[in-house]
Amino acid sequence: MTTAYSDDFRTVAELGGPGWLAERRRAAAASFTALGFPTRKNENWHYTSVAPISDRTFRMVRTPGGDASSLDLTPYQFNSPEWPRLVFLNGHFVAEQSTPADKLPEGVRVTTLGALLSEGADASNGLSDLIEQHLGRVADGEEHAFVALNTALATDGAVIVVGSEMVVDTPLHVVFVADGASSGQAIQTRTLFVAGRHSKATVIESFIGMGEADYFTNAVSEAVLDDGATFTNIKVQRESQSAFHICTTSVHQARDSHYLHFSCALGAALSRTNVYTILDGEGSGATLNGLYMLDGDQHCDHQTRIEHAKPNTFSRELYKGLLDGNSHGVFNGKVYVHPEAQKTDGKQENNNILLSPTAHIDTKPELEIYADDVRCTHGATVGQLDDTALFYMRSRGLSAAQARQLLTYAFAADVLETIELEAVRDSLEEQTLERFTRHEVGTA
């Protein structure tokens, strides 16, 4: 561990908290020291250099910064301000911008990691045992350096528990905001979701950068799905164009559970989204979809790993990319099938459109199968806008920009339609229509 992070770990250790958490922090710090930041020699990071992060010193956010009272979250609420929300500013919980616990939907309990650290089990809303059972047990810090770094240094984040047999119709919105006060800082937040037996819920995670501060977000989310649970997790990344964003979501699924994840990546100079799930119960399934829209010099990497550990499990993946300017996209998806995971049904697809001659994509869908009775497919495509379609649309009176806009929207709409939540789907469709209209294409 660098001197800067060693100093930060000592600061976190002084904050106190439960003994079990202190021990997990120490183990994570040791793992990060041993691993160091990943390099291109690491196969999983072959196409993404983290030198812009590792070559700088991003300091821990020791005290809440920024002006929480003046936060205007209206543009980021998907036209649904009534949704209950938890707001974090520069890595710290903002109670005055969040929904009080007694106003949350029935069957939902929440607390924050910061409350557990500062006030102990009495502030945990009765969740201290669940937190001890799961926090740091799903996400792997022994092999993943950024997970280890987060485990060692995270001082706040959301804990959300949905009770057994509870169907929560209203989505819960967790908003992570970075403003100008975050410049030069490392924001380490931790989120834990626990979905009880036969429960159903949706949680949206928004990562928002207000202004152009250069900060480093290193977020980790862990999700535990009990038998028959259905949990939808939508992540929208709209960080500052000068920021760096690493987010790892790790999931453990029991029998007949279904995990649905959608990742929309729009911001950050460099971003990486990791989604790892273990289908550890017969009949369980995972649906992972995503859309990344890049421009300028943006670099965006998505890595997924779906591990089929039990028989009769299924997985579906569809990721799409629209890349303009000098941007660079990466997709690396692996479906791993254990020998005992017979009757696995898996499908993985990655499609990309390059909107400029200097944009590029590295895509690597993978299947690693050790069972003989499976049905698994994977594929990837890379192309450009169809010249014939552009010519046809312009011949009908559309401008070059309008034709380009409609074709990019049509390409993205296929994956956006997988979002069941209408308000989120409509908002992202609108952003897709607006994203690339400032560029004109040549005559077709």
C-alpha positions in Angstrom: 0.0 0.0 0.0 1.3 3.5 -0.9 2.2 5.8 2.0 -0.9 7.9 1.3 -3.3 4.9 1.6 -1.4 3.6 4.6 -2.0 7.0 6.3 -5.7 6.8 5.4 -6.0 3.2 6.8 -4.6 4.4 10.1 -7.2 7.2 10.1 -10.0 4.8 9.5 -8.7 2.4 12.2 -9.0 5.3 14.7 -12.7 5.7 13.9 -13.5 2.6 15.8 -16.5 0.4 15.1 -17.2 -3.3 15.8 -14.3 -5.5 16.3 -15.3 -7.8 13.4 -15.2 -4.8 11.0 -11.8 -3.7 12.2 -10.4 -7.2 11.6 -11.9 -7.2 8.0 -10.3 -3.8 7.4 -6.9 -5.0 8.5 -7.2 -8.1 6.3 -8.3 -6.0 3.3 -5.4 -3.5 3.8 -3.0 -6.5 3.8 -4.6 -7.8 0.6 -4.3 -4.5 -1.1 -0.6 -4.2 -0.1 0.1 -7.6 -1.6 -1.9 -7.0 -4.8 -1.1 -3.4 -5.6 -3.0 -1.7 -8.3 -3.7 -4.0 -11.3 -1.6 -3.5 -14.5 -2.1 -4.5 -18.1 -0.2 -7.7 -17.3 -3.3 -8.8 -15.4 -5.6 -10.5 -18.0 -8.7 -8.9 -16.6 -7.2 -5.4 -17.0 -5.4 -6.0 -20.3 -7.3 -3.3 -22.2 -7.6 -0.8 -19.3 -4.7 1.1 -17.7 -5.4 2.4 -14.2 -2.2 4.6 -14.3 -4.3 7.8 -14.2 -5.5 6.5 -10.7 -2.4 4.7 -9.4 0.0 7.5 -10.5 -1.8 10.1 -8.4 -2.6 10.5 -4.7 -6.3 10.8 -4.1 -6.8 11.6 -0.4 -9.5 10.2 1.8 -12.6 12.3 2.4 -12.1 12.8 6.2 -15.0 15.1 6.9 -18.2 15.9 4.9 -17.6 18.6 2.3 -19.8 20.5 0.0 -23.0 22.3 0.6 -25.7 19.7 1.2 -28.4 22.2 1.7 -28.1 23.6 -1.8 -28.1 20.3 -3.6 -30.5 20.3 -6.5 -31.2 16.7 -7.5 -34.2 17.5 -9.7 -32.4 16.7 -13.0 -31.4 13.3 -11.7 -34.6 12.0 -10.2 -36.1 10.5 -13.4 -39.0 12.9 -13.1 -40.0 10.9 -9.9 -39.1 13.0 -6.9 -41.6 11.0 -4.8 -39.3 7.9 -4.8 -37.7 7.3 -1.4 -34.0 8.1 -1.6 -30.7 7.9 0.3 -28.3 10.7 -0.6 -24.5 10.7 -0.1 -22.4 13.8 -0.8 -18.7 13.3 -1.4 -19.0 9.9 0.3 -21.0 11.0 3.4 -24.7 10.4 4.2 -26.9 13.5 4.0 -29.9 13.0 6.2 -31.7 16.2 5.2 -31.7 15.2 1.6 -32.8 11.6 2.3 -36.1 10.0 3.1 -36.7 9.4 6.8 -36.7 5.8 7.9 -40.3 6.0 9.0 -41.4 7.1 5.5 -39.8 4.1 3.6 -42.0 1.5 2.0 -43.3 -1.3 4.2 -40.9 -4.2 4.6 -37.8 -2.1 3.8 -35.2 -1.3 6.5 -32.2 0.9 6.0 -29.2 2.1 7.8 -25.7 3.5 6.9 -22.3 2.3 7.5 -21.4 5.6 9.0 -24.1 5.2 11.6 -22.7 1.8 12.6 -19.2 3.2 12.9 -20.1 6.3 14.9 -23.0 5.1 17.0 -22.6 1.3 17.1 -25.3 -1.4 16.9 -28.0 0.9 18.4 -28.0 2.9 15.2 -28.2 0.0 12.9 -32.0 -0.3 12.8 -31.6 -3.9 14.1 -29.4 -4.8 11.2 -26.1 -5.2 12.9 -26.1 -9.0 12.8 -27.0 -9.1 9.1 -24.3 -6.5 8.4 -21.7 -8.6 10.2 -22.9 -11.8 8.4 -22.6 -10.4 4.8 -20.5 -7.2 4.6 -17.2 -8.1 3.0 -18.2 -11.7 2.5 -19.7 -11.5 -1.0 -17.2 -9.2 -2.8 -13.7 -10.7 -3.1 -11.0 -8.5 -1.7 -8.4 -11.2 -1.8 -8.1 -11.2 -5.6 -9.5 -7.7 -6.5 -7.4 -4.8 -5.5 -10.1 -2.1 -5.7 -12.5 -4.2 -3.6 -9.7 -4.6 -1.0 -9.0 -0.9 -1.0 -12.7 -0.1 -0.5 -13.1 -2.6 2.3 -10.1 -1.1 4.1 -11.2 2.5 3.7 -15.0 2.8 3.2 -16.5 4.8 6.1 -20.1 5.2 4.8 -22.6 3.7 2.5 -26.1 2.3 2.4 -27.5 -0.9 3.9 -30.8 -1.9 2.5 -32.8 -5.0 3.6 -36.1 -6.2 2.2 -38.0 -8.5 4.4 -39.2 -12.0 3.4 -42.4 -12.2 1.3 -42.4 -8.4 0.8 -43.1 -7.0 -2.7 -41.9 -3.4 -2.8 -43.6 -1.6 -5.7 -41.8 1.7 -5.3 -38.1 1.8 -6.3 -35.5 3.0 -3.8 -33.0 5.6 -5.2 -29.5 5.7 -3.7 -27.8 8.9 -5.0 -24.0 9.3 -4.7 -23.1 13.0 -5.5 -19.7 14.5 -5.9 -19.4 18.3 -6.2 -16.5 20.8 -6.5 -15.3 20.0 -2.9 -14.4 16.5 -4.0 -11.4 17.6 -6.2 -8.4 15.4 -5.5 -10.3 13.1 -3.2 -11.0 9.4 -3.1 -14.7 8.6 -2.5 -15.0 5.1 -1.1 -18.6 4.0 -0.5 -20.0 0.6 0.4 -23.5 -0.7 -0.3 -25.1 -3.9 1.0 -28.4 -5.2 -0.3 -30.2 -8.2 1.3 -33.3 -9.5 -0.4 -35.4 -11.8 1.8 -37.1 -15.0 0.8 -39.6 -14.5 -2.0 -39.2 -10.7 -1.9 -39.2 -8.4 -4.8 -37.6 -4.9 -5.0 -35.8 -2.4 -7.2 -32.9 -0.2 -6.2 -31.4 2.5 -8.4 -27.9 3.6 -7.8 -27.0 7.0 -9.4 -23.4 8.3 -9.4 -23.5 12.0 -10.2 -20.7 14.6 -10.7 -21.7 18.2 -10.4 -19.1 20.3 -12.1 -15.8 19.1 -13.5 -13.9 18.1 -10.3 -11.2 15.5 -10.7 -11.9 12.9 -8.1 -11.8 9.1 -7.8 -14.9 7.1 -7.0 -14.2 3.5 -5.8 -17.6 1.9 -5.0 -18.5 -1.6 -4.0 -22.0 -3.1 -3.8 -22.8 -6.5 -2.3 -26.2 -8.2 -2.8 -27.5 -11.4 -1.2 -30.6 -12.9 -2.6 -32.5 -15.5 -0.6 -34.7 -18.3 -2.1 -37.1 -17.0 -4.6 -36.1 -13.4 -4.3 -36.2 -11.0 -7.3 -33.9 -8.0 -7.1 -33.5 -5.4 -9.8 -30.5 -3.1 -9.6 -30.2 -0.2 -12.0 -26.9 1.7 -12.0 -26.6 5.1 -13.8 -23.1 6.5 -13.9 -23.0 10.3 -14.7 -19.7 11.3 -13.1 -17.7 14.4 -13.9 -15.9 14.2 -17.2 -12.6 14.7 -15.3 -13.4 11.9 -12.7 -12.3 8.3 -12.4 -14.9 5.7 -11.5 -14.5 2.0 -10.4 -17.5 0.1 -9.3 -17.8 -3.6 -8.3 -21.1 -5.3 -7.7 -20.9 -8.8 -6.3 -24.0 -11.0 -5.9 -24.8 -14.3 -4.2 -28.0 -16.0 -5.4 -29.9 -18.8 -3.7 -32.5 -21.2 -5.2 -35.0 -19.8 -7.7 -33.7 -16.2 -7.2 -33.4 -13.7 -10.1 -31.0 -10.9 -10.3 -31.5 -8.2 -12.9 -28.8 -5.6 -13.4 -28.7 -2.7 -15.8 -25.6 -0.5 -16.2 -25.7 2.9 -18.1 -22.3 4.5 -18.4 -22.3 8.1 -19.6 -19.7 10.0 -17.6 -16.1 9.9 -16.2 -12.8 10.1 -18.0 -12.1 6.5 -17.1 -14.7 4.1 -15.8 -14.9 0.4 -15.0 -18.0 -1.5 -14.0 -17.5 -5.0 -12.7 -20.6 -7.3 -12.1 -20.0 -10.7 -10.6 -22.7 -13.1 -9.6 -22.8 -16.7 -8.4 -25.9 -18.7 -9.2 -25.6 -20.9 -6.1 -29.1 -22.3 -6.1 -30.9 -24.5 -8.5 -33.4 -22.6 -10.7 -31.7 -19.2 -10.1 -31.0 -16.8 -13.0 -29.2 -13.6 -13.8 -30.0 -10.9 -16.4 -27.3 -8.4 -17.0 -27.8 -5.6 -19.6 -26.0 -2.4 -20.2 -25.5 0.6 -22.5 -22.4 2.8 -22.7 -22.3 6.0 -24.7 -18.8 7.6 -25.0 -17.3 10.6 -26.7 -14.1 12.6 -26.6 -11.3 10.7 -24.9 -13.5 8.7 -22.6 -12.5 5.2 -21.6 -15.2 2.8 -20.4 -14.8 -0.8 -19.4 -17.4 -3.4 -18.4 -16.5 -6.7 -17.0 -19.0 -9.4 -16.1 -18.7 -12.9 -14.6 -21.7 -15.2 -14.2 -20.8 -18.3 -12.3 -23.3 -21.2 -12.8 -22.6 -23.3 -9.7 -25.9 -25.4 -9.6 -28.1 -27.2 -12.1 -30.9 -25.7 -14.1 -29.7 -22.1 -13.9 -30.0 -19.4 -16.6 -28.2 -16.2 -17.6 -28.8 -13.5 -20.2 -26.5 -10.7 -21.2 -26.9 -7.9 -23.7 -24.5 -4.9 -23.7 -24.4 -2.2 -26.3 -22.0 0.6 -27.0 -22.1 3.8 -28.9 -18.6 5.3 -29.3 -17.7 8.7 -30.8 -14.6 10.9 -30.9 -11.4 9.2 -29.6 -13.2 7.1 -27.1 -12.3 3.6 -26.1 -14.8 0.9 -25.0 -14.0 -2.5 -23.4 -16.4 -5.4 -22.8 -15.0 -8.6 -21.1 -17.8 -11.0 -20.2 -17.3 -14.5 -18.9 -19.8 -17.3 -18.3 -18.3 -20.0 -16.1 -20.2 -23.3 -15.8 -19.2 -25.8 -13.0 -19.2 -29.5 -13.7 -22.3 -30.0 -11.6 -24.2 -27.2 -13.3 -26.0 -29.4 -15.8 -28.9 -27.9 -17.8 -27.3 -24.5 -17.8 -28.9 -22.1 -20.3 -26.7 -19.0 -21.0 -26.7 -16.4 -23.7 -24.3 -13.4 -24.0 -24.1 -10.7 -26.6 -22.1 -7.5 -27.1 -22.9 -5.1 -29.9 -21.1 -1.8 -30.7 -21.3 1.0 -33.2 -18.3 3.2 -33.9 -19.5 6.8 -34.8 -16.0 8.1 -35.7 -12.9 6.6 -37.4 -10.9 7.2 -34.2 -13.2 5.5 -31.7 -12.4 1.8 -30.9 -13.6 -1.1 -28.9 -12.1 -4.3 -27.5 -14.6 -7.0 -26.9 -14.0 -10.4 -25.4 -17.1 -12.5 -24.6 -16.0 -15.9 -23.1 -17.5 -19.2 -22.2 -15.7 -21.6 -19.8 -17.8 -24.8 -19.6 -17.1 -27.9 -17.5 -20.6 -29.5 -17.8 -21.7 -31.5 -20.9 -25.5 -30.9 -20.9 -25.7 -27.1 -21.4 -27.0 -24.6 -23.9 -24.7 -21.6 -24.1 -24.0 -19.1 -26.8 -22.0 -15.8 -27.1 -21.2 -13.3 -29.7 -20.0 -9.8 -30.4 -20.4 -7.3 -33.3 -18.6 -4.0 -34.2 -19.8 -1.8 -37.0 -20.7 1.7 -38.1 -23.9 3.5 -39.0 -25.5 2.1 -42.1 -24.7 4.4 -45.0 -27.7 3.1 -46.9 -30.0 3.9 -44.0 -28.4 7.4 -43.6 -28.9 8.1 -47.3 -32.5 6.9 -47.2 -33.4 9.1 -44.3 -31.7 12.2 -45.7 -33.5 11.6 -49.0 -36.7 11.9 -47.0 -35.7 15.4 -45.8 -33.9 14.7 -42.6 -30.7 16.5 -41.8 -27.5 14.6 -41.3 -27.7 15.2 -37.5 -31.4 14.0 -37.4 -30.6 10.9 -39.3 -27.7 10.1 -37.1 -29.7 10.8 -34.0 -32.5 8.4 -35.0 -30.2 5.6 -36.1 -28.2 5.7 -32.8 -31.4 5.8 -30.8 -32.8 2.8 -32.7 -29.6 0.9 -32.0 -29.8 1.7 -28.2 -33.5 1.2 -27.9 -33.2 -2.6 -28.0 -31.3 -2.8 -24.7 -33.1 0.2 -23.1 -36.4 -1.6 -23.6 -35.2 -4.3 -21.2 -35.7 -1.7 -18.3 -39.1 -2.4 -16.9 -39.2 0.9 -14.9 -40.8 3.3 -17.3 -39.5 6.5 -15.8 -35.9 5.4 -15.9 -36.3 3.9 -19.4 -37.9 7.2 -20.7 -35.1 9.3 -19.2 -32.3 7.2 -20.6 -34.0 7.1 -24.1 -34.1 10.9 -24.0 -30.4 11.2 -23.1 -29.7 8.8 -26.0 -31.5 11.0 -28.4 -29.6 14.1 -27.2 -26.1 12.5 -26.7 -24.6 12.8 -30.2 -26.7 15.5 -31.9 -24.0 18.1 -31.6 -22.0 16.4 -34.3 -22.8 16.5 -38.0 -22.0 13.6 -40.3 -20.7 14.0 -43.8 -22.9 13.8 -46.8 -24.3 10.4 -47.3 
